[in-house]
Amino acid sequence: MADIPPSLYGPDRERQLAHLASSVGHHIINAFSAVVSNAEILKLSAPPEGDPELAETVDVIVNVSVKASGVARRMIDFTRPSTKPLEGAVDLPSVIRASVSELAEAHPRVSWSVDCQALTPMKGDAGQLHSMFAYLILNGIEALPPRGGRISIRGLVEEPDWTTLLIEDEGRGMDAMIQEQALEPFFSTKPGRLGIGLCLANSIWRRHGGTLAIRSQPGQGTILRMTYGAIR
């Protein structure tokens, strides 16, 4: 942590984290572009009679590289600060259902409980909120055991002017020390991760006037409690 510029902990944290994520993402995309190009050259260098095993191997390399580049592009889009004013009323149930629909197909072992009709409209950027919810839900999926588990998403109106969204998983949970650091930049319990996703998601949610709290215990899953005020 000593090599991280102090400014990343100041008011410009979101902008600088976005710049860092963009730089890393572009390096990843360029690296996989080189992999794809060389794989295609390898395929063309096969003997005239063909080599089915080589062709199959190259296809696997290309497909995996394209998917990895897609992940990097989504990371860049997710972390890019929005310059649009937060004026439009966003239908959060529709945004959340779209995020769930995208993830459900790719994760058949996950069971879903989605009841978010109580969520009131929010003034904001639908695109950023969609990316943020997709990331937070995916984070819960990745915490589940290999056999799968349940992701629960609920909307509650607990006070006249305040609405709460709960995203709950049945994953491994977190102890108190991890919870305290989970929203900090460059903290991750997952090997090879930058540890900026939750921090940026929290920044996006705060920019939309919301608050995010984590409630968790080891072995008992995690609940993200996301609260926001009514449009005035």
Secondary structure, DSSP 8 states (H G I E B T S, - for coil): -TTS-GGGGSTTHHHHHHHHHHHHHHHHHHHHHHHHHHHHHHHHTS-TT--HHHHHHHHHHHHHHHHHHHHHHHHHHHHS---S-S-SEE-HHHHHHHHHHHHHHH-TTEEEEEE-TT---EES-HHHHHHHHHHHHHHHHHHS-TT-EEEEEEEEEEETTEEEEEEEE-S----HHHHHHTTSTT--SSTT--S-HHHHHHHHHHHTT-EEEEEE-TTS-EEEEEEEE---
